[in-house]
Amino acid sequence: MRGSRVAVLTGAGVSTDSGIPDYRGEGAPVRNPMTVQTFLSSETARKRYWAGSHLGWRAFASAQPNDGHRALAGLESAGVVSGVVTQNVDGLHRKAGSSHVVELHGASDRVACLACGQMFARQSVADRLELLNPHIDLSKPARINPDGDAEVDDVESMVLPECTVCGGVLKPDVVFFGEFVPTPVYRQAAALVQRADVLLVAGSSLVVNSGVRLLEIARRRRIPIVVVNRGVTKGDNRATVKLDAGASETLTAMAEALGA
């Protein structure tokens, strides 16, 4: 990595030390996240999603960057890391100070109108949701999930906020299960890997196809691939170096060794 342009691909394992659980790590709960098809199919499904998402996002949004996020920001400032492609939607790389971040699966702090495309800050939508639903109990600690939602049972009385521009359906600006990564976003991520001398994968099991595609770009270019993850990943047999270790401590050690 010394003297090279390093592209970084991160997954949920980078954010576990910030209190955000992993989807697939040891001890991760079995989940059946809502698909985009279900979200679009009925208002009841959208109520269920927004109720849980609202409760979970309050805890999710208060998460702070950990040493791993800060190490990557430092490596970028030092000219080692050329950019970070993240599969996470928590925005913690931006909070840590990384400036060249491609959020492959979107970001939970933005909300989009599916009709007119207008974007809203998640905080403003959260405030409206609370005004419309004073009966939602935000005093109960919610067990959050990796995408910032929580389990909620009674949602029939939920009132959903609409787009203030056109009255359309609102959806967090994240890629749901069953959705494709937007082509322009993927092209940005692919361009980072195309220009890199090394690909560093941190905290991802590489189960999601979008990450595997980026790994394949690096493999076809025959650049070194470094994988840092606790447990097996789908990229282990293609890695030049595989470190079975935690992301925070390993990225911190890399930053120190590289003078960041």
TORKOL-4160 file (C-alpha; in steps of 0.2 Angstrom, whole numbers, padded with zeros to 4 digits, m for minus):
260
<pt num="1" X="0000" Y="0000" Z="0000"/>
<pt num="2" X="0015" Y="0012" Z="0003"/>
<pt num="3" X="0016" Y="0024" Z="m0012"/>
<pt num="4" X="0001" Y="0017" Z="m0020"/>
<pt num="5" X="m0017" Y="0024" Z="m0024"/>
<pt num="6" X="m0028" Y="0013" Z="m0013"/>
<pt num="7" X="m0047" Y="0011" Z="m0016"/>
<pt num="8" X="m0056" Y="0005" Z="m0001"/>
<pt num="9" X="m0073" Y="m0005" Z="m0001"/>
<pt num="10" X="m0081" Y="m0006" Z="0017"/>
<pt num="11" X="m0095" Y="m0016" Z="0024"/>
<pt num="12" X="m0105" Y="m0017" Z="0040"/>
<pt num="13" X="m0090" Y="m0024" Z="0050"/>
<pt num="14" X="m0082" Y="m0006" Z="0049"/>
<pt num="15" X="m0097" Y="0001" Z="0059"/>
<pt num="16" X="m0100" Y="m0012" Z="0072"/>
<pt num="17" X="m0088" Y="m0003" Z="0084"/>
<pt num="18" X="m0100" Y="0012" Z="0082"/>
<pt num="19" X="m0114" Y="0002" Z="0089"/>
<pt num="20" X="m0122" Y="m0003" Z="0073"/>
<pt num="21" X="m0125" Y="m0022" Z="0071"/>
<pt num="22" X="m0118" Y="m0032" Z="0057"/>
<pt num="23" X="m0130" Y="m0042" Z="0045"/>
<pt num="24" X="m0120" Y="m0057" Z="0044"/>
<pt num="25" X="m0107" Y="m0057" Z="0058"/>
<pt num="26" X="m0106" Y="m0070" Z="0072"/>
<pt num="27" X="m0122" Y="m0068" Z="0083"/>
<pt num="28" X="m0131" Y="m0057" Z="0070"/>
<pt num="29" X="m0150" Y="m0060" Z="0071"/>
<pt num="30" X="m0159" Y="m0069" Z="0057"/>
<pt num="31" X="m0169" Y="m0055" Z="0048"/>
<pt num="32" X="m0181" Y="m0053" Z="0034"/>
<pt num="33" X="m0179" Y="m0035" Z="0028"/>
<pt num="34" X="m0193" Y="m0027" Z="0018"/>
<pt num="35" X="m0190" Y="m0028" Z="0000"/>
<pt num="36" X="m0194" Y="m0013" Z="m0012"/>
<pt num="37" X="m0208" Y="m0023" Z="m0020"/>
<pt num="38" X="m0216" Y="m0025" Z="m0003"/>
<pt num="39" X="m0213" Y="m0007" Z="0001"/>
<pt num="40" X="m0222" Y="m0001" Z="m0015"/>
<pt num="41" X="m0236" Y="m0014" Z="m0014"/>
<pt num="42" X="m0247" Y="m0006" Z="m0001"/>
<pt num="43" X="m0249" Y="0008" Z="0011"/>
<pt num="44" X="m0249" Y="m0004" Z="0026"/>
<pt num="45" X="m0232" Y="m0010" Z="0021"/>
<pt num="46" X="m0225" Y="0008" Z="0020"/>
<pt num="47" X="m0233" Y="0012" Z="0037"/>
<pt num="48" X="m0224" Y="m0003" Z="0045"/>
<pt num="49" X="m0208" Y="0002" Z="0037"/>
<pt num="50" X="m0209" Y="0020" Z="0042"/>
<pt num="51" X="m0214" Y="0016" Z="0060"/>
<pt num="52" X="m0199" Y="0004" Z="0063"/>
<pt num="53" X="m0187" Y="0015" Z="0053"/>
<pt num="54" X="m0192" Y="0030" Z="0063"/>
<pt num="55" X="m0189" Y="0022" Z="0079"/>
<pt num="56" X="m0172" Y="0014" Z="0074"/>
<pt num="57" X="m0166" Y="0029" Z="0065"/>
<pt num="58" X="m0166" Y="0040" Z="0081"/>
<pt num="59" X="m0153" Y="0028" Z="0088"/>
<pt num="60" X="m0145" Y="0025" Z="0071"/>
<pt num="61" X="m0142" Y="0043" Z="0068"/>
<pt num="62" X="m0134" Y="0046" Z="0085"/>
<pt num="63" X="m0120" Y="0034" Z="0080"/>
<pt num="64" X="m0102" Y="0042" Z="0079"/>
<pt num="65" X="m0087" Y="0037" Z="0069"/>
<pt num="66" X="m0075" Y="0024" Z="0077"/>
<pt num="67" X="m0056" Y="0022" Z="0075"/>
<pt num="68" X="m0058" Y="0013" Z="0059"/>
<pt num="69" X="m0068" Y="0027" Z="0050"/>
<pt num="70" X="m0055" Y="0040" Z="0057"/>
<pt num="71" X="m0041" Y="0030" Z="0051"/>
<pt num="72" X="m0047" Y="0029" Z="0033"/>
<pt num="73" X="m0050" Y="0048" Z="0034"/>
<pt num="74" X="m0032" Y="0050" Z="0039"/>
<pt num="75" X="m0026" Y="0039" Z="0025"/>
<pt num="76" X="m0036" Y="0049" Z="0013"/>
<pt num="77" X="m0028" Y="0065" Z="0020"/>
<pt num="78" X="m0011" Y="0058" Z="0018"/>
<pt num="79" X="m0014" Y="0054" Z="0000"/>
<pt num="80" X="m0014" Y="0035" Z="0002"/>
<pt num="81" X="m0032" Y="0032" Z="0000"/>
<pt num="82" X="m0040" Y="0039" Z="m0016"/>
<pt num="83" X="m0058" Y="0036" Z="m0011"/>
<pt num="84" X="m0070" Y="0025" Z="m0001"/>
<pt num="85" X="m0084" Y="0015" Z="m0008"/>
<pt num="86" X="m0096" Y="0009" Z="0006"/>
<pt num="87" X="m0110" Y="m0003" Z="0007"/>
<pt num="88" X="m0116" Y="0005" Z="0023"/>
<pt num="89" X="m0130" Y="0018" Z="0024"/>
<pt num="90" X="m0125" Y="0026" Z="0040"/>
<pt num="91" X="m0115" Y="0041" Z="0034"/>
<pt num="92" X="m0101" Y="0038" Z="0046"/>
<pt num="93" X="m0087" Y="0039" Z="0033"/>
<pt num="94" X="m0093" Y="0057" Z="0029"/>
<pt num="95" X="m0094" Y="0061" Z="0048"/>
<pt num="96" X="m0076" Y="0055" Z="0051"/>
<pt num="97" X="m0070" Y="0067" Z="0037"/>
<pt num="98" X="m0068" Y="0056" Z="0022"/>
<pt num="99" X="m0071" Y="0068" Z="0007"/>
<pt num="100" X="m0072" Y="0055" Z="m0008"/>
<pt num="101" X="m0085" Y="0043" Z="m0003"/>
<pt num="102" X="m0096" Y="0033" Z="m0014"/>
<pt num="103" X="m0111" Y="0027" Z="m0005"/>
<pt num="104" X="m0116" Y="0012" Z="m0015"/>
<pt num="105" X="m0132" Y="0008" Z="m0006"/>
<pt num="106" X="m0137" Y="0026" Z="m0002"/>
<pt num="107" X="m0138" Y="0035" Z="0014"/>
<pt num="108" X="m0151" Y="0034" Z="0028"/>
<pt num="109" X="m0150" Y="0053" Z="0031"/>
<pt num="110" X="m0158" Y="0057" Z="0015"/>
<pt num="111" X="m0176" Y="0054" Z="0009"/>
<pt num="112" X="m0182" Y="0055" Z="m0009"/>
<pt num="113" X="m0199" Y="0057" Z="m0017"/>
<pt num="114" X="m0203" Y="0043" Z="m0028"/>
<pt num="115" X="m0214" Y="0054" Z="m0039"/>
<pt num="116" X="m0204" Y="0070" Z="m0042"/>
<pt num="117" X="m0187" Y="0065" Z="m0036"/>
<pt num="118" X="m0186" Y="0079" Z="m0023"/>
<pt num="119" X="m0174" Y="0076" Z="m0009"/>
<pt num="120" X="m0176" Y="0080" Z="0009"/>
<pt num="121" X="m0165" Y="0079" Z="0024"/>
<pt num="122" X="m0171" Y="0064" Z="0035"/>
<pt num="123" X="m0172" Y="0075" Z="0050"/>
<pt num="124" X="m0185" Y="0086" Z="0043"/>
<pt num="125" X="m0195" Y="0071" Z="0038"/>
<pt num="126" X="m0193" Y="0063" Z="0055"/>
<pt num="127" X="m0199" Y="0080" Z="0063"/>
<pt num="128" X="m0215" Y="0079" Z="0052"/>
<pt num="129" X="m0218" Y="0061" Z="0056"/>
<pt num="130" X="m0218" Y="0065" Z="0075"/>
<pt num="131" X="m0230" Y="0080" Z="0072"/>
<pt num="132" X="m0242" Y="0068" Z="0063"/>
<pt num="133" X="m0240" Y="0054" Z="0075"/>
<pt num="134" X="m0238" Y="0060" Z="0093"/>
<pt num="135" X="m0244" Y="0043" Z="0099"/>
<pt num="136" X="m0227" Y="0035" Z="0094"/>
<pt num="137" X="m0218" Y="0031" Z="0109"/>
<pt num="138" X="m0200" Y="0037" Z="0107"/>
<pt num="139" X="m0195" Y="0034" Z="0125"/>
<pt num="140" X="m0193" Y="0015" Z="0122"/>
<pt num="141" X="m0176" Y="0010" Z="0117"/>
<pt num="142" X="m0177" Y="0001" Z="0100"/>
<pt num="143" X="m0165" Y="m0013" Z="0095"/>
<pt num="144" X="m0158" Y="m0006" Z="0079"/>
<pt num="145" X="m0154" Y="m0016" Z="0063"/>
<pt num="146" X="m0140" Y="m0013" Z="0051"/>
<pt num="147" X="m0151" Y="m0002" Z="0040"/>
<pt num="148" X="m0157" Y="0008" Z="0054"/>
<pt num="149" X="m0174" Y="0001" Z="0057"/>
<pt num="150" X="m0183" Y="m0008" Z="0072"/>
<pt num="151" X="m0197" Y="m0020" Z="0074"/>
<pt num="152" X="m0214" Y="m0012" Z="0077"/>
<pt num="153" X="m0231" Y="m0021" Z="0079"/>
<pt num="154" X="m0245" Y="m0009" Z="0079"/>
<pt num="155" X="m0244" Y="0003" Z="0064"/>
<pt num="156" X="m0262" Y="0004" Z="0058"/>
<pt num="157" X="m0264" Y="0021" Z="0065"/>
<pt num="158" X="m0248" Y="0028" Z="0058"/>
<pt num="159" X="m0250" Y="0044" Z="0047"/>
<pt num="160" X="m0237" Y="0045" Z="0033"/>
<pt num="161" X="m0229" Y="0061" Z="0028"/>
<pt num="162" X="m0230" Y="0065" Z="0010"/>
<pt num="163" X="m0219" Y="0075" Z="m0002"/>
<pt num="164" X="m0222" Y="0093" Z="0001"/>
<pt num="165" X="m0219" Y="0097" Z="m0017"/>
<pt num="166" X="m0230" Y="0085" Z="m0026"/>
<pt num="167" X="m0239" Y="0074" Z="m0012"/>
<pt num="168" X="m0229" Y="0059" Z="m0018"/>
<pt num="169" X="m0223" Y="0043" Z="m0008"/>
<pt num="170" X="m0207" Y="0046" Z="0002"/>
<pt num="171" X="m0194" Y="0033" Z="0003"/>
<pt num="172" X="m0177" Y="0034" Z="0012"/>
<pt num="173" X="m0163" Y="0036" Z="m0001"/>
<pt num="174" X="m0156" Y="0019" Z="0002"/>
<pt num="175" X="m0156" Y="0003" Z="m0009"/>
<pt num="176" X="m0169" Y="m0009" Z="m0003"/>
<pt num="177" X="m0167" Y="m0028" Z="m0005"/>
<pt num="178" X="m0173" Y="m0031" Z="m0023"/>
<pt num="179" X="m0167" Y="m0014" Z="m0029"/>
<pt num="180" X="m0152" Y="m0011" Z="m0041"/>
<pt num="181" X="m0138" Y="0001" Z="m0037"/>
<pt num="182" X="m0141" Y="0016" Z="m0047"/>
<pt num="183" X="m0130" Y="0015" Z="m0063"/>
<pt num="184" X="m0121" Y="0032" Z="m0060"/>
<pt num="185" X="m0117" Y="0027" Z="m0042"/>
<pt num="186" X="m0110" Y="0011" Z="m0048"/>
<pt num="187" X="m0100" Y="0019" Z="m0061"/>
<pt num="188" X="m0092" Y="0031" Z="m0049"/>
<pt num="189" X="m0087" Y="0016" Z="m0038"/>
<pt num="190" X="m0080" Y="0006" Z="m0053"/>
<pt num="191" X="m0070" Y="0021" Z="m0058"/>
<pt num="192" X="m0061" Y="0022" Z="m0041"/>
<pt num="193" X="m0056" Y="0004" Z="m0043"/>
<pt num="194" X="m0051" Y="0006" Z="m0061"/>
<pt num="195" X="m0039" Y="0020" Z="m0056"/>
<pt num="196" X="m0032" Y="0011" Z="m0040"/>
<pt num="197" X="m0016" Y="0002" Z="m0038"/>
<pt num="198" X="m0023" Y="m0008" Z="m0023"/>
<pt num="199" X="m0040" Y="m0013" Z="m0017"/>
<pt num="200" X="m0043" Y="m0014" Z="0002"/>
<pt num="201" X="m0059" Y="m0022" Z="0007"/>
<pt num="202" X="m0063" Y="m0019" Z="0026"/>
<pt num="203" X="m0077" Y="m0027" Z="0036"/>
<pt num="204" X="m0087" Y="m0034" Z="0021"/>
<pt num="205" X="m0091" Y="m0053" Z="0019"/>
<pt num="206" X="m0094" Y="m0048" Z="0000"/>
<pt num="207" X="m0110" Y="m0058" Z="m0001"/>
<pt num="208" X="m0119" Y="m0043" Z="m0010"/>
<pt num="209" X="m0116" Y="m0044" Z="m0029"/>
<pt num="210" X="m0112" Y="m0025" Z="m0030"/>
<pt num="211" X="m0096" Y="m0028" Z="m0019"/>
<pt num="212" X="m0091" Y="m0044" Z="m0029"/>
<pt num="213" X="m0092" Y="m0034" Z="m0045"/>
<pt num="214" X="m0079" Y="m0022" Z="m0039"/>
<pt num="215" X="m0068" Y="m0035" Z="m0033"/>
<pt num="216" X="m0069" Y="m0043" Z="m0050"/>
<pt num="217" X="m0063" Y="m0027" Z="m0058"/>
<pt num="218" X="m0048" Y="m0027" Z="m0046"/>
<pt num="219" X="m0044" Y="m0046" Z="m0050"/>
<pt num="220" X="m0045" Y="m0043" Z="m0069"/>
<pt num="221" X="m0033" Y="m0029" Z="m0067"/>
<pt num="222" X="m0022" Y="m0040" Z="m0057"/>
<pt num="223" X="m0019" Y="m0027" Z="m0044"/>
<pt num="224" X="m0016" Y="m0033" Z="m0026"/>
<pt num="225" X="m0032" Y="m0036" Z="m0016"/>
<pt num="226" X="m0031" Y="m0035" Z="0003"/>
<pt num="227" X="m0046" Y="m0041" Z="0013"/>
<pt num="228" X="m0049" Y="m0037" Z="0032"/>
<pt num="229" X="m0063" Y="m0046" Z="0040"/>
<pt num="230" X="m0068" Y="m0057" Z="0054"/>
<pt num="231" X="m0073" Y="m0073" Z="0047"/>
<pt num="232" X="m0074" Y="m0080" Z="0029"/>
<pt num="233" X="m0078" Y="m0069" Z="0014"/>
<pt num="234" X="m0082" Y="m0073" Z="m0004"/>
<pt num="235" X="m0066" Y="m0064" Z="m0009"/>
<pt num="236" X="m0054" Y="m0074" Z="0001"/>
<pt num="237" X="m0049" Y="m0085" Z="m0013"/>
<pt num="238" X="m0045" Y="m0069" Z="m0024"/>
<pt num="239" X="m0036" Y="m0060" Z="m0010"/>
<pt num="240" X="m0018" Y="m0056" Z="m0011"/>
<pt num="241" X="m0018" Y="m0055" Z="0008"/>
<pt num="242" X="m0032" Y="m0060" Z="0020"/>
<pt num="243" X="m0032" Y="m0054" Z="0038"/>
<pt num="244" X="m0045" Y="m0062" Z="0049"/>
<pt num="245" X="m0046" Y="m0047" Z="0061"/>
<pt num="246" X="m0057" Y="m0033" Z="0067"/>
<pt num="247" X="m0058" Y="m0017" Z="0055"/>
<pt num="248" X="m0055" Y="m0004" Z="0068"/>
<pt num="249" X="m0039" Y="m0010" Z="0075"/>
<pt num="250" X="m0032" Y="m0016" Z="0059"/>
<pt num="251" X="m0036" Y="0000" Z="0049"/>
<pt num="252" X="m0028" Y="0010" Z="0064"/>
<pt num="253" X="m0012" Y="0000" Z="0063"/>
<pt num="254" X="m0011" Y="0002" Z="0044"/>
<pt num="255" X="m0013" Y="0021" Z="0046"/>
<pt num="256" X="0000" Y="0022" Z="0059"/>
<pt num="257" X="0012" Y="0011" Z="0048"/>
<pt num="258" X="0009" Y="0022" Z="0033"/>
<pt num="259" X="0012" Y="0038" Z="0043"/>
<pt num="260" X="m0006" Y="0045" Z="0042"/>
